[in-house]
């Protein structure tokens, strides 16, 4: 039996018996077919309850001034709060409730992150994606993708992530502690990143932090992977002079 779910999923029930007993009797099939509408109603009620739980979760974050959405591994938005929807020129909900990032590189990173989660859930933690400002009135954003696990999975549903948006503004160089929080950098990586943003050359950075060229190169490679940026220049352009805004 196949029962469609509101979120686009399909609930499948496979009824089997021993091969030697032959095909399932028509009377039994008729009885099972009679259960179909009851199963469909139960599935629909369960889906509605879970959706209400997801809506309640993101609305609670809205009260705490946190733009957030619950997103399935397929990129479909299950629930999003008001603050999340304020970034519609940079992040939008498109056809079939699909989460879309206007900047193509950032959107590709989002698709890759969701694909990786679908295939390797146990090995992946929080991921962060930078979204550069393009229009004059925009500010850079950082999208944090937080996989739901444990009790959160029971509340928000399996195969979902919590997407949180951090808005940035121009100002003083980001401190190492903030870099760790925004991009999940290690303490050593955040110190290297802070030094790069402060204008240190490679040799000056290595001398100041007392690390070798290979260690510095390894840290920079890891920083670029975690931020989704492609070079030191992109790193400086995106983050140099960034700070959290009050909004």
Backbone torsions as a table, in degrees:
resi	resn	phi	psi	omega
1	UNK	NA	141.6	179.1
2	UNK	-123.4	128.2	-179.8
3	UNK	-125.5	117.6	178.7
4	UNK	-69.3	144.6	178.5
5	UNK	-107.2	155.9	-178.1
6	UNK	-59.6	-31.1	-178.5
7	UNK	-81.3	3.3	180.0
8	UNK	99.2	-8.6	178.7
9	UNK	-76.7	166.3	177.9
10	UNK	-123.2	123.9	178.7
11	UNK	-90.7	118.5	-175.5
12	UNK	-111.9	134.6	174.9
13	UNK	-119.2	124.1	179.2
14	UNK	-108.3	117.6	179.7
15	UNK	-104.2	121.5	-175.8
16	UNK	-133.2	160.5	171.7
17	UNK	-144.9	171.4	-177.7
18	UNK	-57.4	141.3	-178.7
19	UNK	-57.5	-39.0	-175.4
20	UNK	-68.6	-16.4	178.7
21	UNK	-85.5	-5.4	176.7
22	UNK	77.8	-167.6	-178.7
23	UNK	-63.1	154.5	177.4
24	UNK	-68.7	135.2	-177.4
25	UNK	-59.6	144.5	-179.3
26	UNK	-60.0	-34.5	179.5
27	UNK	-65.4	-40.0	178.0
28	UNK	-66.6	-40.9	178.3
29	UNK	-61.6	-39.2	178.9
30	UNK	-64.6	-39.6	178.0
31	UNK	-64.0	-44.6	179.4
32	UNK	-63.8	-39.6	179.3
33	UNK	-63.6	-32.7	177.5
34	UNK	-67.9	-21.9	178.3
35	UNK	-81.2	-15.4	-174.5
36	UNK	-53.9	-50.5	-178.1
37	UNK	-63.3	-32.8	178.4
38	UNK	-67.9	-40.8	177.6
39	UNK	-65.0	-41.1	179.9
40	UNK	-62.3	-43.9	179.7
41	UNK	-64.4	-41.7	179.4
42	UNK	-63.1	-41.2	179.1
43	UNK	-65.3	-41.0	179.7
44	UNK	-64.2	-44.2	178.9
45	UNK	-63.6	-41.0	178.5
46	UNK	-63.6	-42.2	-179.9
47	UNK	-65.0	-41.8	178.6
48	UNK	-63.9	-40.2	178.7
49	UNK	-63.5	-44.1	-179.9
50	UNK	-65.3	-38.0	178.7
51	UNK	-63.9	-41.8	177.8
52	UNK	-63.0	-36.4	176.6
53	UNK	-64.5	-40.9	179.0
54	UNK	-65.4	-43.0	178.0
55	UNK	-61.5	-43.9	178.8
56	UNK	-61.5	-37.4	-179.0
57	UNK	-65.9	-47.0	-177.9
58	UNK	-73.2	-30.3	176.8
59	UNK	-68.0	-34.1	175.7
60	UNK	-63.8	-39.7	177.3
61	UNK	-67.8	-32.8	177.5
62	UNK	-61.9	-39.5	178.1
63	UNK	-64.8	-24.6	178.1
64	UNK	-94.3	14.8	179.0
65	UNK	64.0	33.6	-179.7
66	UNK	-114.3	112.6	174.9
67	UNK	-68.1	123.8	-174.7
68	UNK	-150.4	155.7	176.3
69	UNK	-148.2	153.1	171.8
70	UNK	-101.9	124.9	-173.8
71	UNK	-128.6	136.6	176.3
72	UNK	-78.6	163.9	-179.3
73	UNK	-61.6	-22.4	177.5
74	UNK	-81.3	-1.4	179.8
75	UNK	92.2	2.4	179.6
76	UNK	-80.1	133.5	179.8
77	UNK	-83.4	119.0	-179.8
78	UNK	-86.0	-39.3	177.9
79	UNK	-158.1	143.8	178.6
80	UNK	-144.5	140.9	179.6
81	UNK	-89.9	174.6	-174.1
82	UNK	-61.0	-44.0	-177.4
83	UNK	-63.7	-34.1	178.5
84	UNK	-63.7	-36.8	-176.1
85	UNK	-78.1	-5.1	-179.9
86	UNK	-75.0	-14.2	-177.1
87	UNK	-99.2	38.6	-169.3
88	UNK	-64.5	-21.6	177.5
89	UNK	-77.7	-18.7	-179.8
90	UNK	-111.8	-34.9	178.1
91	UNK	-132.1	128.8	-177.5
92	UNK	-139.5	165.1	175.3
93	UNK	-108.2	110.4	-173.3
94	UNK	-93.5	-160.1	178.4
95	UNK	-55.5	145.3	-178.7
96	UNK	58.1	29.9	176.5
97	UNK	60.2	29.0	-177.4
98	UNK	-82.7	131.5	177.2
99	UNK	-73.9	128.1	-177.6
100	UNK	-128.2	135.8	172.4
101	UNK	-106.5	127.6	-174.9
102	UNK	-61.0	-41.7	-179.7
103	UNK	-70.4	119.6	-172.2
104	UNK	-60.6	-40.6	-179.9
105	UNK	-63.5	-42.9	179.1
106	UNK	-66.1	-38.2	178.9
107	UNK	-64.8	-38.9	176.9
108	UNK	-63.4	-38.9	177.9
109	UNK	-64.2	-37.7	177.6
110	UNK	-63.1	-46.9	180.0
111	UNK	-61.6	-42.4	179.6
112	UNK	-63.7	-40.8	-179.7
113	UNK	-63.6	-44.8	179.9
114	UNK	-66.9	-37.0	177.7
115	UNK	-64.2	-43.9	178.9
116	UNK	-62.5	-41.3	179.2
117	UNK	-63.0	-38.5	-178.7
118	UNK	-63.9	-28.8	-175.2
119	UNK	-106.8	-15.7	-173.0
120	UNK	-146.2	54.3	-171.7
121	UNK	-59.5	-39.3	-172.0
122	UNK	-69.9	-22.5	-171.2
123	UNK	-98.5	-4.3	-171.2
124	UNK	-114.8	131.7	176.1
125	UNK	-102.6	-154.1	179.2
126	UNK	-64.1	136.4	177.7
127	UNK	-119.6	147.8	-178.1
128	UNK	-126.3	136.0	-177.3
129	UNK	-124.7	124.2	177.5
130	UNK	-82.4	140.2	176.2
131	UNK	-122.2	106.2	-179.3
132	UNK	-64.8	152.7	173.3
133	UNK	-78.9	134.3	-180.0
134	UNK	-113.2	-49.2	179.0
135	UNK	-80.0	158.9	-174.5
136	UNK	-61.1	-37.2	-176.1
137	UNK	-92.8	8.3	179.2
138	UNK	-90.4	160.1	171.9
139	UNK	-126.5	150.0	178.8
140	UNK	-58.7	146.2	177.8
141	UNK	-122.2	156.7	169.9
142	UNK	-126.3	124.2	179.1
143	UNK	-99.9	121.9	178.7
144	UNK	-102.0	125.6	179.6
145	UNK	-106.3	113.0	-175.3
146	UNK	-112.7	109.2	178.4
147	UNK	-62.0	142.1	177.0
148	UNK	-89.0	128.7	-179.2
149	UNK	-138.7	162.2	176.0
150	UNK	60.6	-132.1	-178.5
151	UNK	-64.9	-30.1	177.7
152	UNK	-62.3	-34.2	178.6
153	UNK	-67.3	-36.4	176.8
154	UNK	-65.5	-34.3	-178.1
155	UNK	-79.2	-45.2	-171.9
156	UNK	-100.9	-11.4	178.5
157	UNK	103.9	153.1	178.1
158	UNK	-72.6	158.8	177.2
159	UNK	55.5	45.8	176.5
160	UNK	-132.0	159.7	174.3
161	UNK	-130.7	153.0	171.5
162	UNK	-94.6	122.1	179.9
163	UNK	-106.0	119.4	-178.6
164	UNK	-117.5	137.8	-177.7
165	UNK	-110.4	132.2	173.0
166	UNK	-112.7	124.1	177.1
167	UNK	-92.9	140.5	-177.6
168	UNK	-113.8	164.1	176.0
169	UNK	-145.7	164.2	-178.1
170	UNK	-75.3	151.0	-179.3
171	UNK	168.3	-147.6	-176.8
172	UNK	-75.2	163.9	-179.1
173	UNK	-60.5	138.5	-179.5
174	UNK	-63.7	135.8	178.4
175	UNK	-79.0	158.8	-176.5
176	UNK	-58.7	-39.3	-177.9
177	UNK	-64.4	-37.1	178.7
178	UNK	-71.5	-37.4	177.4
179	UNK	-60.9	-40.1	178.3
180	UNK	-61.6	-42.5	-177.2
181	UNK	-70.2	-38.4	-175.6
182	UNK	-75.2	-38.2	-171.8
183	UNK	-123.6	13.4	176.5
184	UNK	58.0	36.2	178.9
185	UNK	-78.8	152.5	173.4
186	UNK	-75.0	163.3	178.6
187	UNK	-54.9	-41.8	179.8
188	UNK	-66.4	-41.7	-180.0
189	UNK	-64.8	-39.6	-179.3
190	UNK	-67.2	-34.4	177.3
191	UNK	-67.3	-40.4	177.4
192	UNK	-64.1	-44.2	179.9
193	UNK	-62.3	-43.7	179.0
194	UNK	-61.4	-40.1	179.3
195	UNK	-66.3	-39.6	177.7
196	UNK	-62.0	-45.2	-179.1
197	UNK	-68.7	-21.6	178.7
198	UNK	-85.0	-2.9	175.6
199	UNK	95.1	12.3	178.9
200	UNK	-67.8	136.5	170.5
201	UNK	-73.8	170.4	-179.4
202	UNK	-59.1	-46.6	-177.7
203	UNK	-66.9	-40.0	179.6
204	UNK	-67.3	-38.2	178.4
205	UNK	-62.6	-46.2	-179.0
206	UNK	-63.4	-38.8	-179.8
207	UNK	-70.2	-41.8	-177.2
208	UNK	-67.3	-38.4	-177.7
209	UNK	-95.5	-3.6	178.5
210	UNK	57.4	51.9	178.1
211	UNK	-128.4	159.7	179.2
212	UNK	-80.5	167.8	177.4
213	UNK	-62.5	-38.3	179.8
214	UNK	-66.9	-39.8	178.4
215	UNK	-65.2	-43.5	178.2
216	UNK	-61.4	-42.8	179.4
217	UNK	-62.3	-41.3	179.5
218	UNK	-64.5	-42.3	179.3
219	UNK	-65.0	-42.6	-179.5
220	UNK	-63.2	-41.9	178.2
221	UNK	-59.3	-43.7	179.3
222	UNK	-66.9	-39.4	178.8
223	UNK	-61.3	-44.8	-179.6
224	UNK	-64.4	-38.3	178.4
225	UNK	-64.9	-42.3	-176.4
226	UNK	-74.0	-30.2	-179.7
227	UNK	-90.6	-13.0	-179.1
228	UNK	76.9	12.1	178.8
229	UNK	-95.5	163.9	-169.5
230	UNK	-108.8	-12.9	-176.9
231	UNK	-158.3	167.8	175.5
232	UNK	-59.8	-38.1	-178.6
233	UNK	-62.9	-45.7	177.6
234	UNK	-62.0	-39.0	179.5
235	UNK	-60.2	-47.1	-179.2
236	UNK	-66.9	-43.6	-179.2
237	UNK	-61.1	-39.1	-177.1
238	UNK	-78.3	-42.9	-169.0
239	UNK	-107.1	-18.2	-177.4
240	UNK	-64.4	122.2	-179.0
241	UNK	81.7	17.7	179.2
242	UNK	-92.8	148.9	172.3
243	UNK	-151.3	160.5	177.1
244	UNK	-68.6	139.0	175.4
245	UNK	-88.7	170.2	179.1
246	UNK	-82.2	-17.9	-174.8
247	UNK	-85.3	NA	NA
